[in-house]
Structure formats: C-alpha cells, structure tokens
C-alpha cells in the first residue's frame, strides 16, 4: 500500500493474517511493516532489496521516523553504506564505548561548555561505564538513583545526573544504537520547587568587599617588595601595580557578577566587543549562554565603573574581558575564590550563588519576576519562581484587594 503516512494512519492500522507494508509517498524509502501480532516497525529502504530498521512504532513518531529515514537516504546518496555503518555502531558494546566514540565528541561541539560537561558526564554516570547499552534499564537506573540519595546527594543533584544519562540515551536511540528509549517513562524525583536560594547577607556582603580590598592591598605590597628586591640586584622590574586600579582579575570579576547575574562561564567568555559603554549595557551572545539565546544586561553605576576602570588597564588589543596570566580564557578560579571566602569567613557559598545574590537583591527591591527572568536568561519562568518568596509586593497587592 502506498499512501502519505500520518500518525493517525499508523495508529489506526490493523493487523492482518499476513505481514504487510505501508509505504510513504511523501518520502520514498520510508515504510511501516505490520505483523499479524500487531507489531509495527519503521524501516528505510535506501535501495531495492536493501533496508535498515529505524525502530518500533511505540518508540518513534512519524515525524521522527521520517527525519531518521532522511538521514539514512542522505548518507546513501553521498556514497555511504547505511547497513555497514549500522554494523559499526553495534561495536559500541558498552556505555563507555558509546560515550568515547560518539556522544562525548558530539557534546564537545554542541554544548556551550563542552569540556566541563564532558567531565561532569564521566563523573555522574560512572556507574554505567562497563554496562552494555541494552542493560541500562529502569530498574538499574532507579537503584542507582536511590544510591545517589543514600550517599548524601540531594534529589535535585540526583535528577541532574539522571537527566544527563537520559539525554545521552536519547542520542543513542536517535543514532540507531538502541531500538527504543529505555528510560522514556521514568520521571524525575520530586523536589522542593521553592528551595531557599543562597545570597550574601548585609554583613557577608560587607565582609566580602572588605576582603577583596585587603587581598588587593596584599598583592600590591607583595609586588612592591619583589620589585625592591629586584631593583637592588639590577633585575628587570615587574609592572608597578600602583598605576593600576586593580591588582588582578578577582575583584572586578566578583563585583561584576554581583551586579549582572552572569554565569561564571559567561564571565569567562565575555568579550570587550560585547561591552557597550555608550549604551551602558553588555551583551551575552547566545553561543555562550546556557539557554542559547542572546540577552542584554544594563550596567548599573558600580558595574559600569568596574568595567571602565578594568578596560583602561587591559591591553588595547585584548579580545576577552578577563584572561589568565598567559592571556588565555579562564577555565576555573576555584583556588582564589575558595581562599577569598575563607578569609571573609563565609561558608556554603558557591560562585553560582553570586547569580542568586543578584536576583535576590532585585526581588527584595521590588523588581517583578519576569524582569528578573529576562535578566538572568532563564528559559523557563519556573526557574525564576525560586525568588518569589523574596518579593512580597505582588502578594500584598493581592491581599489589599479584599479591603
């Protein structure tokens, strides 16, 4: 039978006493084979007598099956052998093989911070590395997820690790390594959606700023002492920090993050070409944003002054706003950040909490949640609701309606 295949058509297709096939007229090569048992399977026939299985009807929508068939046909028309490539895929016998040969290389290209995501993947999903892909089933994953909780991880962390695993298996299905998704019916663990976020208290905010100033003074004093020592011995002197507003990167980086809510990766990748002093705003390129969408953040007086002064002491040809001592993009500043918090006697505070600090202060000063969502670049409004308890304005206005 030849007809334009639709989801409704396949849903209603009835089993007969003998197997039969429905061939798509919209994409020559796509077909559905229906067995007497009622089993329905998508295939792609890329030449007469040569076909490969796409997957079961329950695992693919018609749109997904048609897109997969297009990929198979495109490979064949470019001179490939889909059947041979399918046999090659089966050599990825373990989850580790699949990650190393296929998923991680893809992740490095398609994720905003591929290297960081790769390391997180290898750590969070380490329990499955030596398993065959077909052995990763709901029971095994559920047991692993509960073990994560028993080890002290929060349900939120367990959900994040589960999401990473599920995403990789989604690609395994899409690329033909698995006939169907083994975790498609598993749900995330229940979590508290209104979790209290961490931000600097007034006292902590004062201490962190004071410690940043003390740190700057120590670096300047150390540089002066080193130059005094070198001057006596007629050695070349280091740059005199007294001529610079900042001793190094940490103070401007922290203050900027507190006033813009940028993610650490966004700060590391920020370019001077995206800092618009005339408009008093900076732009986060979609290619560097977690959401993949470009957004613009206004600069308040402190953020503007920080960037303006920092620009004056950076090389004229510098492309990145912040670079390490070798002029390269930062990949982490864990040591300096950890030492700063320790000196300021602040505990249980991550760099990402600077982003929460920015949003929390906005909420407490009456900014509406949708504006906060836009400034943070949240793809979902639900992510911004964590700050709702800090903004009592809309609740008070609603209660006042009763008066």
Kinemage of the C-alpha trace (Angstrom):
@kinemage 1
@onewidth
@group {chain A} dominant
@subgroup {mainchain}
@vectorlist {calphas} color= white
{ca unk a 1} P 0.000 0.000 0.000
{ca unk a 2} L 1.329 3.454 -0.933
{ca unk a 3} L -0.042 6.484 0.894
{ca unk a 4} L 1.144 9.573 2.749
{ca unk a 5} L 1.959 8.187 6.168
{ca unk a 6} L 0.464 10.134 9.077
{ca unk a 7} L 0.391 9.460 12.802
{ca unk a 8} L -3.343 8.861 12.683
{ca unk a 9} L -2.945 6.377 9.839
{ca unk a 10} L -0.370 4.296 11.720
{ca unk a 11} L -2.357 4.468 14.958
{ca unk a 12} L -5.416 3.037 13.231
{ca unk a 13} L -3.587 0.441 11.081
{ca unk a 14} L -4.960 -3.031 11.905
{ca unk a 15} L -3.093 -6.342 11.891
{ca unk a 16} L -3.936 -8.880 9.174
{ca unk a 17} L -3.384 -12.607 8.788
{ca unk a 18} L -0.137 -11.906 6.918
{ca unk a 19} L 2.515 -9.194 7.318
{ca unk a 20} L 2.010 -6.155 5.115
{ca unk a 21} L 3.708 -2.828 4.499
{ca unk a 22} L 2.604 0.769 4.159
{ca unk a 23} L 4.962 2.847 2.011
{ca unk a 24} L 5.193 6.599 2.347
{ca unk a 25} L 4.509 8.705 -0.750
{ca unk a 26} L 5.946 11.824 0.891
{ca unk a 27} L 9.386 10.257 1.380
{ca unk a 28} L 10.188 7.378 -0.969
{ca unk a 29} L 12.016 4.776 1.089
{ca unk a 30} L 10.148 5.143 4.377
{ca unk a 31} L 7.785 2.269 5.172
{ca unk a 32} L 5.968 0.656 8.086
{ca unk a 33} L 5.762 -3.139 8.357
{ca unk a 34} L 2.807 -4.501 10.331
{ca unk a 35} L 2.961 -8.068 11.660
{ca unk a 36} L -0.032 -10.357 12.353
{ca unk a 37} L 0.725 -9.830 16.051
{ca unk a 38} L 0.055 -6.114 15.637
{ca unk a 39} L 3.721 -5.140 15.936
{ca unk a 40} L 4.516 -2.074 13.807
{ca unk a 41} L 8.073 -1.256 12.742
{ca unk a 42} L 9.529 1.609 10.717
{ca unk a 43} L 12.117 0.794 8.020
{ca unk a 44} L 14.069 2.789 5.474
{ca unk a 45} L 14.622 1.080 2.114
{ca unk a 46} L 17.558 3.006 0.621
{ca unk a 47} L 17.806 0.813 -2.497
{ca unk a 48} L 15.884 -2.139 -3.889
{ca unk a 49} L 16.292 -5.100 -1.556
{ca unk a 50} L 18.360 -3.125 0.985
{ca unk a 51} L 16.753 -1.695 4.087
{ca unk a 52} L 17.563 -0.958 7.718
{ca unk a 53} L 15.259 -0.849 10.694
{ca unk a 54} L 14.527 2.547 12.176
{ca unk a 55} L 12.611 1.346 15.216
{ca unk a 56} L 9.334 0.317 16.762
{ca unk a 57} L 6.152 2.306 16.291
{ca unk a 58} L 5.951 2.952 20.066
{ca unk a 59} L 9.438 4.500 20.124
{ca unk a 60} L 9.146 6.888 17.158
{ca unk a 61} L 6.570 9.354 15.952
{ca unk a 62} L 6.009 9.531 12.188
{ca unk a 63} L 7.933 12.813 12.094
{ca unk a 64} L 10.898 11.283 13.931
{ca unk a 65} L 10.881 8.208 11.688
{ca unk a 66} L 10.749 10.364 8.556
{ca unk a 67} L 13.658 12.511 9.780
{ca unk a 68} L 15.695 9.403 10.555
{ca unk a 69} L 14.920 7.994 7.109
{ca unk a 70} L 16.064 11.270 5.521
{ca unk a 71} L 19.412 10.903 7.312
{ca unk a 72} L 19.809 7.320 6.067
{ca unk a 73} L 18.969 8.273 2.491
{ca unk a 74} L 21.276 11.292 2.598
{ca unk a 75} L 24.157 9.071 3.754
{ca unk a 76} L 23.453 6.614 0.946
{ca unk a 77} L 23.270 9.310 -1.740
{ca unk a 78} L 26.613 10.649 -0.515
{ca unk a 79} L 28.137 7.236 -1.175
{ca unk a 80} L 27.775 5.672 2.264
{ca unk a 81} L 26.576 2.191 3.175
{ca unk a 82} L 23.877 2.502 5.885
{ca unk a 83} L 23.923 -1.236 6.650
{ca unk a 84} L 27.706 -1.217 7.145
{ca unk a 85} L 27.504 1.885 9.342
{ca unk a 86} L 24.818 0.202 11.429
{ca unk a 87} L 27.081 -2.800 11.969
{ca unk a 88} L 29.854 -0.431 13.002
{ca unk a 89} L 27.581 1.181 15.554
{ca unk a 90} L 26.986 -2.170 17.177
{ca unk a 91} L 30.675 -2.257 18.085
{ca unk a 92} L 29.868 0.301 20.783
{ca unk a 93} L 29.103 -2.593 23.098
{ca unk a 94} L 29.356 -0.662 26.361
{ca unk a 95} L 28.155 2.694 27.555
{ca unk a 96} L 31.787 3.809 27.820
{ca unk a 97} L 32.357 2.894 24.149
{ca unk a 98} L 29.295 4.858 23.125
{ca unk a 99} L 30.403 7.922 25.106
{ca unk a 100} L 34.026 7.875 23.964
{ca unk a 101} L 33.394 7.196 20.281
{ca unk a 102} L 30.173 9.056 19.669
{ca unk a 103} L 28.395 11.051 22.390
{ca unk a 104} L 31.292 12.940 24.007
{ca unk a 105} L 32.731 14.148 20.665
{ca unk a 106} L 29.246 15.383 19.771
{ca unk a 107} L 28.898 17.035 23.197
{ca unk a 108} L 32.211 18.866 22.828
{ca unk a 109} L 30.930 20.530 19.660
{ca unk a 110} L 27.314 21.203 20.622
{ca unk a 111} L 27.444 22.164 24.310
{ca unk a 112} L 28.272 25.709 25.388
{ca unk a 113} L 30.964 24.424 27.772
{ca unk a 114} L 31.790 21.070 26.248
{ca unk a 115} L 34.839 20.217 28.368
{ca unk a 116} L 33.055 20.969 31.644
{ca unk a 117} L 30.023 18.956 30.509
{ca unk a 118} L 32.264 16.067 29.450
{ca unk a 119} L 33.926 15.868 32.865
{ca unk a 120} L 30.559 16.070 34.640
{ca unk a 121} L 29.195 13.278 32.437
{ca unk a 122} L 32.098 10.940 33.148
{ca unk a 123} L 31.700 11.506 36.880
{ca unk a 124} L 27.925 11.443 37.260
{ca unk a 125} L 27.357 8.401 35.011
{ca unk a 126} L 30.435 6.393 36.026
{ca unk a 127} L 28.283 3.534 37.404
{ca unk a 128} L 27.183 2.572 33.866
{ca unk a 129} L 30.520 2.721 32.052
{ca unk a 130} L 31.086 -1.035 31.771
{ca unk a 131} L 27.441 -1.889 31.081
{ca unk a 132} L 26.097 -2.759 27.662
{ca unk a 133} L 23.689 -0.149 26.394
{ca unk a 134} L 20.870 -2.696 26.350
{ca unk a 135} L 21.442 -3.421 30.062
{ca unk a 136} L 20.675 0.141 31.128
{ca unk a 137} L 17.077 -0.399 32.132
{ca unk a 138} L 14.668 1.411 34.513
{ca unk a 139} L 15.312 -0.945 37.444
{ca unk a 140} L 19.093 -0.464 37.213
{ca unk a 141} L 18.756 3.297 36.890
{ca unk a 142} L 16.268 3.573 39.756
{ca unk a 143} L 18.621 1.625 42.032
{ca unk a 144} L 21.488 3.907 41.007
{ca unk a 145} L 19.383 6.990 41.654
{ca unk a 146} L 18.455 5.826 45.164
{ca unk a 147} L 22.107 5.048 45.868
{ca unk a 148} L 22.884 8.661 44.927
{ca unk a 149} L 20.462 9.863 47.613
{ca unk a 150} L 21.879 7.471 50.225
{ca unk a 151} L 25.376 8.826 49.539
{ca unk a 152} L 24.162 12.262 50.610
{ca unk a 153} L 23.220 13.814 47.266
{ca unk a 154} L 20.039 15.850 47.142
{ca unk a 155} L 17.124 14.826 44.903
{ca unk a 156} L 17.966 17.850 42.742
{ca unk a 157} L 21.503 16.552 42.182
{ca unk a 158} L 20.211 13.027 41.509
{ca unk a 159} L 17.770 14.472 38.970
{ca unk a 160} L 20.560 16.383 37.231
{ca unk a 161} L 22.658 13.223 36.894
{ca unk a 162} L 19.627 11.282 35.687
{ca unk a 163} L 18.887 13.961 33.089
{ca unk a 164} L 22.456 13.726 31.780
{ca unk a 165} L 22.156 9.948 31.441
{ca unk a 166} L 18.738 10.166 29.790
{ca unk a 167} L 19.955 12.782 27.291
{ca unk a 168} L 22.817 10.533 26.184
{ca unk a 169} L 20.459 7.586 25.681
{ca unk a 170} L 18.134 9.815 23.660
{ca unk a 171} L 21.008 10.293 21.211
{ca unk a 172} L 21.728 6.548 21.309
{ca unk a 173} L 18.176 5.949 20.060
{ca unk a 174} L 18.342 8.773 17.510
{ca unk a 175} L 21.641 7.446 16.104
{ca unk a 176} L 20.464 3.834 15.918
{ca unk a 177} L 22.397 2.286 18.823
{ca unk a 178} L 19.178 1.424 20.669
{ca unk a 179} L 15.813 0.458 19.168
{ca unk a 180} L 13.867 2.446 21.761
{ca unk a 181} L 14.487 4.645 24.771
{ca unk a 182} L 14.690 2.528 27.942
{ca unk a 183} L 14.028 5.491 30.270
{ca unk a 184} L 11.263 7.264 28.383
{ca unk a 185} L 8.674 6.504 31.083
{ca unk a 186} L 10.882 7.317 34.092
{ca unk a 187} L 10.071 10.562 35.869
{ca unk a 188} L 12.250 12.916 37.866
{ca unk a 189} L 12.315 12.624 41.642
{ca unk a 190} L 10.033 15.029 43.469
{ca unk a 191} L 11.874 18.098 44.739
{ca unk a 192} L 11.035 21.274 46.574
{ca unk a 193} L 10.415 23.771 43.771
{ca unk a 194} L 10.605 26.709 46.170
{ca unk a 195} L 14.024 25.939 47.584
{ca unk a 196} L 15.618 28.812 49.505
{ca unk a 197} L 18.463 30.315 47.494
{ca unk a 198} L 21.799 31.402 48.960
{ca unk a 199} L 22.830 35.040 48.748
{ca unk a 200} L 25.065 37.401 50.738
{ca unk a 201} L 23.549 38.849 53.885
{ca unk a 202} L 24.325 42.508 54.539
{ca unk a 203} L 27.161 41.502 56.871
{ca unk a 204} L 28.551 38.944 54.413
{ca unk a 205} L 28.347 41.446 51.569
{ca unk a 206} L 30.374 43.925 53.595
{ca unk a 207} L 32.938 41.270 54.587
{ca unk a 208} L 33.466 40.018 51.028
{ca unk a 209} L 34.091 43.557 49.767
{ca unk a 210} L 36.467 44.319 52.631
{ca unk a 211} L 38.355 41.102 51.986
{ca unk a 212} L 38.623 41.885 48.279
{ca unk a 213} L 40.221 45.219 49.224
{ca unk a 214} L 42.587 43.524 51.696
{ca unk a 215} L 43.533 40.975 49.048
{ca unk a 216} L 44.328 43.779 46.601
{ca unk a 217} L 46.495 45.526 49.227
{ca unk a 218} L 48.409 42.298 49.932
{ca unk a 219} L 49.106 41.724 46.224
{ca unk a 220} L 50.327 45.306 45.817
{ca unk a 221} L 52.558 45.043 48.889
{ca unk a 222} L 53.985 41.741 47.661
{ca unk a 223} L 54.678 43.233 44.213
{ca unk a 224} L 56.383 46.294 45.755
{ca unk a 225} L 58.559 44.083 47.949
{ca unk a 226} L 59.526 41.939 44.957
{ca unk a 227} L 60.450 44.990 42.894
{ca unk a 228} L 62.510 46.440 45.767
{ca unk a 229} L 64.425 43.171 45.936
{ca unk a 230} L 64.950 43.094 42.158
{ca unk a 231} L 65.930 46.769 41.993
{ca unk a 232} L 68.825 46.255 44.411
{ca unk a 233} L 70.107 43.417 42.218
{ca unk a 234} L 69.527 45.290 38.941
{ca unk a 235} L 66.965 42.718 37.782
{ca unk a 236} L 64.147 43.737 35.394
{ca unk a 237} L 61.186 45.016 37.410
{ca unk a 238} L 57.647 43.691 37.332
{ca unk a 239} L 54.797 46.035 36.345
{ca unk a 240} L 54.165 48.570 39.074
{ca unk a 241} L 50.629 47.850 40.332
{ca unk a 242} L 50.357 51.291 41.908
{ca unk a 243} L 49.479 52.613 38.459
{ca unk a 244} L 46.500 50.241 38.144
{ca unk a 245} L 43.071 50.484 39.730
{ca unk a 246} L 43.006 46.696 40.288
{ca unk a 247} L 45.803 44.383 41.365
{ca unk a 248} L 44.339 41.455 39.423
{ca unk a 249} L 41.150 39.950 37.977
{ca unk a 250} L 39.281 38.743 41.096
{ca unk a 251} L 37.763 41.966 42.452
{ca unk a 252} L 36.346 43.197 39.117
{ca unk a 253} L 35.124 39.685 38.295
{ca unk a 254} L 33.282 39.253 41.619
{ca unk a 255} L 31.756 42.734 41.682
{ca unk a 256} L 30.647 42.446 38.054
{ca unk a 257} L 28.964 39.097 38.753
{ca unk a 258} L 27.169 40.513 41.803
{ca unk a 259} L 25.760 43.345 39.677
{ca unk a 260} L 24.833 41.460 36.485
{ca unk a 261} L 23.927 37.888 37.500
{ca unk a 262} L 26.155 36.441 34.770
{ca unk a 263} L 27.068 32.770 34.928
{ca unk a 264} L 30.739 32.039 35.519
{ca unk a 265} L 31.124 30.628 32.010
{ca unk a 266} L 29.571 33.788 30.589
{ca unk a 267} L 32.045 35.933 32.532
{ca unk a 268} L 34.974 33.861 31.290
{ca unk a 269} L 33.821 34.185 27.663
{ca unk a 270} L 32.770 37.843 27.756
{ca unk a 271} L 34.444 39.897 25.012
{ca unk a 272} L 35.130 43.622 25.022
{ca unk a 273} L 33.194 43.839 21.767
{ca unk a 274} L 30.096 42.880 23.757
{ca unk a 275} L 30.580 45.613 26.350
{ca unk a 276} L 28.794 48.761 25.156
{ca unk a 277} L 29.922 51.694 27.275
{ca unk a 278} L 27.863 54.138 25.197
{ca unk a 279} L 24.663 52.201 25.916
{ca unk a 280} L 25.727 51.232 29.448
{ca unk a 281} L 24.962 47.586 28.813
{ca unk a 282} L 26.666 44.335 27.928
{ca unk a 283} L 25.509 41.547 25.632
{ca unk a 284} L 25.657 37.823 26.304
{ca unk a 285} L 25.952 36.013 22.974
{ca unk a 286} L 23.544 33.134 22.519
{ca unk a 287} L 26.522 30.909 21.657
{ca unk a 288} L 27.872 31.486 25.169
{ca unk a 289} L 24.547 31.332 27.017
{ca unk a 290} L 23.078 28.199 28.571
{ca unk a 291} L 19.686 28.937 27.004
{ca unk a 292} L 21.278 29.528 23.595
{ca unk a 293} L 19.567 32.937 23.420
{ca unk a 294} L 21.263 36.334 23.279
{ca unk a 295} L 20.352 38.740 26.084
{ca unk a 296} L 21.297 42.266 27.078
{ca unk a 297} L 22.104 43.312 30.656
{ca unk a 298} L 22.085 47.006 31.676
{ca unk a 299} L 25.131 48.142 33.648
{ca unk a 300} L 24.436 49.954 36.914
{ca unk a 301} L 26.880 52.584 38.190
{ca unk a 302} L 29.132 50.120 40.001
{ca unk a 303} L 29.276 47.580 37.145
{ca unk a 304} L 29.951 50.361 34.629
{ca unk a 305} L 32.754 51.849 36.749
{ca unk a 306} L 34.326 48.429 37.334
{ca unk a 307} L 34.418 47.614 33.617
{ca unk a 308} L 35.543 51.108 32.641
{ca unk a 309} L 38.499 51.054 35.032
{ca unk a 310} L 39.371 47.466 34.156
{ca unk a 311} L 39.358 48.280 30.433
{ca unk a 312} L 41.874 51.080 30.965
{ca unk a 313} L 44.441 48.663 32.406
{ca unk a 314} L 43.899 45.875 29.855
{ca unk a 315} L 45.951 45.630 26.641
{ca unk a 316} L 44.427 47.624 23.770
{ca unk a 317} L 44.192 44.530 21.562
{ca unk a 318} L 42.626 42.319 24.240
{ca unk a 319} L 39.544 40.483 22.985
{ca unk a 320} L 38.410 38.806 26.209
{ca unk a 321} L 37.490 40.939 29.209
{ca unk a 322} L 39.208 38.551 31.629
{ca unk a 323} L 42.236 36.392 30.872
{ca unk a 324} L 44.730 34.419 32.951
{ca unk a 325} L 48.400 35.348 33.298
{ca unk a 326} L 49.109 33.781 29.893
{ca unk a 327} L 46.450 35.838 28.136
{ca unk a 328} L 44.135 32.835 27.776
{ca unk a 329} L 40.499 32.246 28.741
{ca unk a 330} L 39.985 31.140 32.330
{ca unk a 331} L 38.681 27.617 32.866
{ca unk a 332} L 38.322 27.987 36.649
{ca unk a 333} L 39.269 30.243 39.566
{ca unk a 334} L 38.468 27.758 42.323
{ca unk a 335} L 41.588 28.371 44.427
{ca unk a 336} L 41.368 32.168 44.584
{ca unk a 337} L 37.590 32.038 45.182
{ca unk a 338} L 37.935 29.444 47.942
{ca unk a 339} L 40.669 31.461 49.671
{ca unk a 340} L 38.592 34.637 49.425
{ca unk a 341} L 35.565 33.013 51.085
{ca unk a 342} L 37.734 31.504 53.793
{ca unk a 343} L 39.337 34.863 54.572
{ca unk a 344} L 35.896 36.504 54.674
{ca unk a 345} L 34.574 33.710 56.937
{ca unk a 346} L 31.751 32.873 54.538
{ca unk a 347} L 30.650 29.245 54.278
{ca unk a 348} L 28.421 27.240 51.920
{ca unk a 349} L 28.604 29.781 49.133
{ca unk a 350} L 29.363 28.836 45.526
{ca unk a 351} L 30.366 31.145 42.703
{ca unk a 352} L 26.955 30.437 41.133
{ca unk a 353} L 25.367 31.923 44.262
{ca unk a 354} L 26.588 35.351 43.084
{ca unk a 355} L 23.929 34.935 40.401
{ca unk a 356} L 21.355 34.169 43.092
{ca unk a 357} L 22.590 37.198 45.034
{ca unk a 358} L 21.912 39.455 42.041
{ca unk a 359} L 18.398 38.078 41.534
{ca unk a 360} L 17.542 38.007 45.241
{ca unk a 361} L 18.500 41.638 45.751
{ca unk a 362} L 16.399 42.635 42.748
{ca unk a 363} L 13.399 40.734 44.122
{ca unk a 364} L 13.772 42.302 47.555
{ca unk a 365} L 13.863 45.756 45.983
{ca unk a 366} L 10.587 45.185 44.156
{ca unk a 367} L 11.655 44.067 40.669
{ca unk a 368} L 8.971 41.909 39.045
{ca unk a 369} L 9.809 38.259 38.446
{ca unk a 370} L 9.509 38.447 34.669
{ca unk a 371} L 12.142 41.189 34.515
{ca unk a 372} L 14.410 39.062 36.700
{ca unk a 373} L 13.802 36.115 34.364
{ca unk a 374} L 14.846 38.186 31.339
{ca unk a 375} L 17.989 39.498 33.044
{ca unk a 376} L 19.059 36.010 34.134
{ca unk a 377} L 18.245 34.468 30.774
{ca unk a 378} L 16.034 31.741 32.224
{ca unk a 379} L 14.354 29.653 29.556
{ca unk a 380} L 11.521 28.784 31.942
{ca unk a 381} L 9.553 31.055 34.254
{ca unk a 382} L 9.506 28.220 36.800
{ca unk a 383} L 13.229 28.682 37.335
{ca unk a 384} L 12.648 32.267 38.430
{ca unk a 385} L 9.905 31.360 40.909
{ca unk a 386} L 12.565 30.420 43.471
{ca unk a 387} L 12.887 34.160 44.152
{ca unk a 388} L 9.145 34.710 44.608
{ca unk a 389} L 9.296 34.432 48.408
{ca unk a 390} L 11.646 37.412 48.464
{ca unk a 391} L 9.199 39.601 46.580
{ca unk a 392} L 6.151 40.140 48.776
{ca unk a 393} L 4.877 43.061 46.702
{ca unk a 394} L 2.538 41.098 44.416
{ca unk a 395} L 1.153 39.110 47.364
{ca unk a 396} L 0.481 42.274 49.372
{ca unk a 397} L -1.256 43.889 46.404
{ca unk a 398} L -3.499 40.816 46.008
{ca unk a 399} L -4.475 40.802 49.699
{ca unk a 400} L -5.182 44.529 49.593
{ca unk a 401} L -7.934 43.831 47.046
{ca unk a 402} L -10.013 42.412 49.885
{ca unk a 403} L -10.078 45.741 51.753
